Amino acid sequence: MFASTRFPWLAENGGLATNLWVVSAAGGPLERVTHERNGADEPTIDPRSGRIVFARWWTNRFLASDQAPSGITTDRALADPGDRVDLWHAASIGTEGDGIRLAGGNARVRAETMAYQPLVLEDGTLVGVEDDSTSLVPKPVRPRLVVFPGGFAEPVHPASPVSAPRCARRRGCPMVASSFRSTRVAAATTGST
């Protein structure tokens, strides 16, 4: 399983969109399992469900507008104020590419669903990378780890000097470094990634 731009699909920002591909261990033809308009990247496997978890670029260049005759615009100056849809979040699909759904995050606050390079730990905790530039375009600004205990929760920032002590005091807070290391070691010994 890997991400590639081999299917020539232009993302809304004009670059090539990445999508996920699989090939059996015995060989055979490649099969595209995502059909993302803007990007599917950084696939991994959820150790509990076997589902594919990946970073999905969720964006829409069309914005609501009271000023545009059609009620829709691509000009941010004409757009109504409000939440913008433009971030990488962790999505989950079945191994055949079916049943897409959010893999974790704080679903009540759109910006708190960002999780690029997602990893699901054995207890269901989602670990990823967030950034001030949620689309990562034109480049990341301040990337940092984000942890969603149990998958769907408010974010915890383990490297932050303010939230790390709070996390350590909270019952059930994951030990991110040791969990990440043990998950990677287990994946390496079983042959899964």
Residue pairs with C-beta under 8 A, 6 or more apart in sequence:
1 20
1 21
1 22
1 33
1 43
1 52
1 193
2 20
2 21
2 43
3 18
3 19
3 20
3 21
3 40
3 41
3 42
3 43
3 54
4 18
4 19
4 21
5 16
5 17
5 18
5 19
6 21
6 30
7 17
7 19
7 32
8 16
9 16
9 17
9 19
9 37
10 16
10 17
11 17
11 37
11 38
11 39
11 57
12 37
12 38
12 59
12 60
12 61
13 38
13 59
13 61
13 135
13 137
17 36
17 37
17 38
17 39
17 40
17 57
18 36
18 39
18 40
18 41
19 32
19 33
19 34
19 35
19 36
19 39
19 40
20 32
20 33
20 34
20 40
20 43
20 52
20 54
20 97
21 30
21 31
21 32
21 33
22 30
22 31
22 33
22 95
23 29
23 30
23 31
32 97
33 52
33 93
33 95
33 96
33 97
34 40
34 54
34 93
34 97
35 97
36 56
36 57
38 57
38 58
38 59
39 55
39 56
39 57
39 88
40 54
40 55
40 56
40 57
40 91
41 54
41 55
41 56
41 57
41 88
41 116
42 54
42 55
42 116
42 117
42 118
43 52
43 53
43 54
44 52
44 53
44 54
44 118
44 119
44 120
44 193
45 51
45 52
45 53
45 120
45 192
45 193
46 52
46 53
46 92
46 103
46 120
47 120
47 121
47 122
47 183
47 186
47 192
48 120
48 122
48 124
49 92
50 95
51 92
51 93
51 94
51 95
51 99
51 103
52 92
52 93
52 94
52 95
53 90
53 91
53 92
53 103
53 118
53 119
53 120
53 126
54 90
54 91
54 92
54 93
54 118
55 88
55 89
55 90
55 91
55 115
55 116
55 117
55 118
55 128
56 88
56 89
56 90
56 91
57 87
57 88
57 135
58 85
58 86
58 87
58 88
58 89
59 85
59 86
59 87
59 135
60 85
60 86
61 74
62 72
62 73
62 74
63 72
63 73
63 74
63 75
63 76
63 78
63 79
63 80
63 84
64 71
64 72
64 79
64 80
64 82
65 71
65 72
65 73
65 75
65 78
65 79
65 80
66 80
67 73
67 78
68 75
68 78
73 79
83 110
85 110
86 134
86 135
87 110
87 111
87 113
87 114
87 134
87 135
88 114
88 115
88 116
88 134
88 135
88 136
89 102
89 103
89 105
89 113
89 114
89 115
90 102
90 103
90 104
90 105
90 113
90 115
90 118
90 126
90 128
91 100
91 101
91 102
91 103
92 99
92 100
92 101
92 102
92 103
93 99
93 100
93 101
102 113
103 115
103 118
103 120
103 126
103 151
104 113
104 115
104 118
104 120
104 126
104 148
104 151
104 152
104 153
105 112
105 113
105 114
105 115
105 126
105 148
105 152
105 155
106 112
106 113
106 148
106 152
106 153
106 154
106 155
107 113
107 152
111 134
112 154
112 155
114 128
114 130
114 131
114 134
114 146
115 126
115 127
115 128
115 129
115 130
115 146
115 148
116 128
116 129
116 130
116 131
116 136
117 128
117 129
118 126
118 127
118 128
119 126
119 127
119 128
119 180
119 183
120 126
120 127
120 151
121 127
121 174
121 179
121 180
121 183
122 179
122 183
122 186
123 150
123 174
123 179
124 150
124 151
125 147
125 148
125 149
125 150
125 151
125 174
125 179
126 147
126 148
126 151
127 145
127 146
127 147
127 148
127 176
127 179
127 180
128 145
128 146
128 148
129 143
129 144
129 145
129 146
130 143
130 144
130 145
130 146
130 155
131 140
131 141
131 142
131 143
131 144
132 141
132 142
133 139
133 140
133 141
144 157
144 159
144 160
145 157
145 158
145 159
145 176
146 155
146 156
146 157
147 155
147 156
147 157
147 158
147 167
147 174
147 176
148 154
148 155
148 156
149 156
149 172
149 173
149 174
150 172
156 163
156 167
156 173
157 163
157 164
158 164
158 167
158 176
158 177
167 173
187 193
